[in-house]
Amino acid sequence: MEYLQLFSQKDLKSLLKTRKGETKFGEQIKLLPNLTNIYEDLKDLDVRYVIFGIEEDIGVRANLGNPGTYKCWKAVKKILINIQSNTYTHAKKVLILGSLNYKSADDDINQSVSNIKNLRSNVEKIDADVTYLVSQIIKAGKIPIAVGGGHNNSYGMIKGSAFGLNQPIAVINIDAHSDFRPEEGRHSGNGFSYALAEGFLKKYFIMGLHENFTSRSILSTMKKMKAVDFVSYEAMEVRSEIGMKTAIESCIKHVDGLKVGLEIDCDAIINVPSSAATPAGFTVKQVRRMLHSFGQTRDLTYLHICEAIPSKKSKDKIGKLISYLITDFIRAHES
């Protein structure tokens, strides 16, 4: 794969901060020394989770959003490898693969950033890479955990899962937005509508949809479709029409009987720097509790965390936040 960069022993050594009397996460994870065939390289390894980054903001810009999501993986890997390895974090069950890095592709289109057609064409190329990588990880019997980039990559996560499992899947999306815009060319706002239309997504549930940022036409479309359901943030946290426990139960019931992908858009979390940051969203504690509940589902096929935009000031905060989410997912799934 042209844009896949392995996380090497040299990379690990440059970031790892060892301390006497402690064992860090990065000291016990596994790496691939080289890449020949992803499926063959992974299938016999004694790991359960394969973590990789997606370094791009092409899909966000193709949706007229704020750039910078390509920075997320760099911030996360620095923190993740330096958390503690203990009975709670399960480092020995983790392989850090590396990242799909589109810096060169991104540079190629910087000259035509206003050319939406060109941006959306590039998103299709990223779709193909994410689809292939995820399908091979799942065929090898592992659970992919993808970090960074825009929510356009939900499409590749879903399609790759469907290919890997040879069946359509369901998705739970903790998000302020539906990302169910029309099929007008690929971008970060229509990964789920494309996946549903093409038969890779069978059931879709949105946790915490913001009523102020969902158009009348999208609401009308979703309400007509039995495959799609949601609980709005306002219904949960403003009007108190439905409690968190009941919302989670409704979500799990909606996707029951299918393999399930779990999506977390950082736009849903209050005051997290992201492509569409919100001053009114779920707290980190609430998202972690949801993740714990969903993570215990045996049918989970992947975790995808996206849309965060670290700055020099916020990069460690975002790295820690997403490291918590990754380990919460693993911890819940292992319980």
C-alpha positions in Angstrom: 0.0 0.0 0.0 1.5 3.2 -1.2 0.5 5.4 1.7 0.8 3.0 4.6 3.7 3.8 6.8 4.6 1.1 9.4 5.3 2.2 13.0 8.8 0.9 13.4 11.0 0.0 16.3 12.9 3.2 15.6 9.7 5.3 15.8 8.8 3.6 19.1 12.2 4.2 20.6 12.1 7.9 19.7 8.8 8.4 21.5 9.0 6.0 24.4 9.9 7.4 27.8 10.8 4.5 30.1 11.0 4.8 33.9 12.6 2.5 36.4 10.0 0.4 38.2 7.3 0.9 35.6 6.3 -0.8 32.4 4.9 1.4 29.6 2.3 0.4 27.1 4.8 0.8 24.2 7.2 -1.7 25.9 4.7 -4.5 25.5 2.8 -3.9 22.3 3.7 -5.7 19.1 4.9 -4.2 15.8 5.3 -5.5 12.3 9.0 -5.4 11.3 8.1 -5.3 7.7 5.1 -5.6 5.4 4.5 -8.3 2.8 0.8 -9.2 2.9 -1.3 -7.6 5.6 -3.6 -10.6 6.1 -0.7 -13.1 6.2 1.4 -10.8 8.4 -1.4 -10.5 11.0 -3.4 -13.7 11.0 -1.0 -15.8 13.2 0.0 -13.0 15.5 -1.1 -13.3 19.1 -2.9 -9.9 19.2 -6.5 -8.9 19.2 -6.4 -5.2 18.4 -4.7 -3.5 15.5 -4.3 0.3 15.9 -3.5 2.6 13.0 -3.7 6.3 12.3 -5.3 8.1 9.3 -3.3 11.3 8.6 -5.6 13.4 6.3 -8.0 16.3 6.3 -9.0 16.0 2.6 -12.5 14.7 3.4 -13.1 17.5 5.9 -12.0 20.2 3.4 -14.2 18.5 0.7 -17.1 19.1 3.1 -16.1 22.8 3.6 -14.9 22.0 7.1 -11.9 23.2 9.1 -8.6 21.6 8.2 -6.1 20.0 10.6 -7.5 16.5 11.4 -4.3 15.0 9.9 -2.4 16.0 13.0 -4.4 13.8 15.4 -2.5 10.5 15.0 0.9 12.2 15.8 -0.6 13.5 19.1 -2.2 10.2 20.1 0.7 7.9 19.4 3.1 10.0 21.6 0.7 9.7 24.6 -0.6 6.1 24.0 2.7 4.4 24.0 3.7 6.1 27.3 0.6 5.1 29.4 1.1 2.3 31.9 1.0 -1.3 30.9 -0.9 -3.2 33.5 -3.8 -5.6 34.0 -6.2 -2.8 32.9 -4.6 -1.8 29.6 -3.9 -5.1 27.9 -0.9 -3.9 25.9 0.2 -7.4 25.0 -3.0 -7.8 23.0 -2.3 -4.7 20.9 -0.3 -4.2 17.6 0.4 -0.7 16.5 0.5 -0.9 12.7 1.4 2.6 11.7 -0.6 5.1 9.6 -2.1 5.9 6.3 -0.3 9.1 5.6 -1.6 11.4 2.8 0.7 14.3 3.3 2.1 13.9 -0.2 -1.3 13.5 -1.7 -2.5 16.5 0.4 0.4 18.6 -0.9 -0.6 17.7 -4.4 -4.0 19.3 -4.0 -3.1 22.3 -1.9 -2.8 24.3 -5.1 -6.5 23.7 -5.8 -8.0 23.7 -2.3 -11.1 25.4 -3.7 -11.6 22.7 -6.2 -14.2 20.6 -4.4 -14.5 18.1 -7.2 -10.8 17.4 -7.0 -10.9 17.1 -3.2 -13.8 14.6 -3.4 -12.0 12.6 -6.1 -9.1 12.2 -3.6 -11.4 11.1 -0.9 -12.4 8.2 -3.1 -8.8 7.1 -3.3 -8.5 7.3 0.5 -11.8 5.2 0.7 -10.2 2.5 -1.3 -7.1 2.3 1.0 -9.1 2.3 4.2 -11.5 -0.3 2.9 -8.7 -2.6 1.9 -6.7 -2.2 5.1 -9.8 -2.8 7.3 -11.0 -5.8 5.3 -7.6 -7.5 5.7 -7.4 -6.8 9.4 -10.8 -8.2 10.0 -10.2 -11.2 7.7 -7.1 -11.9 9.9 -9.5 -12.1 12.9 -8.4 -8.9 14.5 -10.3 -5.7 15.6 -9.2 -2.5 13.9 -8.9 0.7 15.9 -8.5 3.7 13.6 -7.6 7.2 14.8 -7.5 10.6 13.1 -8.6 12.1 9.9 -12.1 13.2 9.0 -15.4 11.3 9.3 -15.3 10.5 5.6 -13.3 7.5 6.7 -16.4 5.9 8.3 -17.3 4.8 4.7 -14.0 2.8 4.4 -14.4 1.4 7.9 -17.9 0.2 7.1 -17.2 -1.1 3.6 -13.9 -2.8 4.8 -15.8 -4.5 7.6 -18.5 -5.7 5.3 -15.9 -7.1 2.9 -14.0 -8.7 5.8 -17.1 -10.3 7.3 -18.8 -11.0 4.0 -22.0 -9.3 5.3 -23.3 -5.8 5.9 -22.9 -4.3 9.4 -24.6 -1.9 11.8 -23.0 1.2 13.2 -23.4 3.2 16.4 -22.2 6.8 15.9 -21.6 9.1 18.9 -21.8 12.3 17.0 -23.3 15.8 16.9 -24.0 15.3 13.2 -25.7 12.6 11.1 -23.1 12.7 8.3 -26.0 11.6 6.2 -25.8 14.3 3.5 -26.7 13.5 -0.1 -24.5 11.4 -2.4 -22.9 14.4 -4.1 -19.3 13.2 -4.2 -17.4 11.8 -1.2 -16.6 14.0 1.8 -16.7 13.9 5.6 -20.5 14.6 5.7 -21.9 11.6 3.8 -20.0 8.4 4.7 -23.0 6.8 6.2 -25.5 7.7 3.4 -23.1 6.3 0.8 -22.5 3.1 2.9 -26.3 2.6 3.4 -27.1 3.2 -0.3 -24.5 0.8 -1.4 -25.6 -2.0 0.9 -22.6 -2.1 3.3 -24.5 -0.5 6.2 -27.7 -2.2 7.3 -28.6 -0.4 10.5 -27.4 3.0 11.8 -27.9 4.7 15.1 -26.7 8.2 16.1 -26.2 9.0 19.8 -26.4 12.7 20.6 -27.5 14.3 17.3 -27.7 18.1 17.6 -31.0 19.4 16.5 -29.6 22.8 15.5 -27.3 21.3 13.0 -29.5 18.7 11.3 -31.4 20.0 8.2 -35.1 19.5 7.7 -34.4 17.3 4.6 -32.0 15.0 6.4 -34.4 14.7 9.4 -37.2 13.8 7.0 -35.1 11.3 5.2 -33.9 9.5 8.3 -37.4 9.4 9.9 -38.7 7.6 6.8 -36.0 4.9 7.0 -36.4 1.9 9.4 -32.7 1.3 9.1 -31.8 4.7 10.7 -32.6 5.9 14.2 -31.2 8.5 16.6 -31.5 10.1 20.0 -30.8 13.8 20.0 -28.6 15.6 22.5 -31.4 17.9 23.4 -33.8 15.1 24.1 -31.2 13.6 26.5 -29.5 16.5 28.1 -31.8 19.6 27.7 -35.4 18.3 27.8 -34.6 15.1 29.8 -37.0 13.1 27.7 -34.7 10.1 27.7 -32.0 9.1 30.1 -28.6 7.8 29.1 -29.3 4.3 30.1 -32.5 4.1 28.1 -30.9 5.7 25.1 -28.1 3.1 25.2 -30.6 0.3 25.5 -32.6 1.7 22.5 -29.4 1.9 20.5 -28.3 -1.7 21.3 -31.8 -3.0 20.5 -31.7 -1.2 17.1 -28.4 -2.9 16.0 -29.1 -6.2 17.6 -28.3 -9.3 15.5 -25.6 -7.6 13.4 -21.9 -7.0 13.6 -21.4 -3.5 14.9 -18.9 -0.7 14.2 -18.4 2.0 16.8 -17.8 5.6 15.7 -16.8 8.5 17.9 -16.7 11.9 16.4 -14.8 14.4 18.7 -17.3 17.0 17.5 -19.7 15.4 20.0 -17.6 16.2 23.0 -17.8 19.6 24.7 -14.9 22.0 24.0 -12.6 19.5 22.2 -10.8 21.1 19.4 -12.2 19.5 16.3 -13.5 20.3 12.8 -16.8 21.5 14.2 -16.1 22.0 17.9 -19.1 22.5 20.2 -19.6 24.4 23.4 -22.6 22.2 24.2 -22.0 18.5 23.9 -21.4 15.3 25.9 -18.8 15.5 28.6 -15.7 13.2 28.4 -17.2 11.2 31.3 -20.4 10.6 29.4 -18.7 9.5 26.3 -16.4 7.2 28.3 -19.5 5.6 30.0 -21.2 5.1 26.6 -18.0 3.6 25.2 -17.8 1.2 28.1 -21.4 0.1 27.6 -21.0 -0.4 23.8 -17.6 -1.9 24.2 -19.0 -4.9 26.1 -21.0 -5.8 23.0 -19.5 -9.1 21.7 -20.4 -8.2 18.1 -18.2 -5.1 17.9 -16.1 -5.2 14.8 -14.1 -1.9 14.9 -13.6 1.4 16.7 -13.1 4.6 14.8 -12.2 8.0 16.5 -12.1 11.0 14.2 -12.3 14.8 13.6 -10.0 16.0 16.4 -7.7 18.9 15.5 -4.8 19.2 17.9 -2.9 22.5 18.2 0.5 23.0 19.8 -1.4 24.0 23.0 -4.0 21.1 22.9 -2.1 18.2 21.4 -1.3 16.5 24.7 -4.9 17.0 25.9 -6.2 15.4 22.7 -3.6 12.6 22.9 -4.7 11.8 26.4 -8.4 11.9 25.6 -8.2 9.6 22.7 -5.8 7.2 24.6 -8.4 7.0 27.3 -11.1 6.2 24.7 -8.9 3.5 23.1 -8.1 1.8 26.4 -11.7 2.1 27.6 -12.8 0.2 24.4 -10.2 -2.5 24.9 -10.9 -2.8 28.6 -14.6 -3.1 28.1 -14.2 -5.6 25.3 -11.9 -7.8 27.4 -14.3 -7.7 30.5 
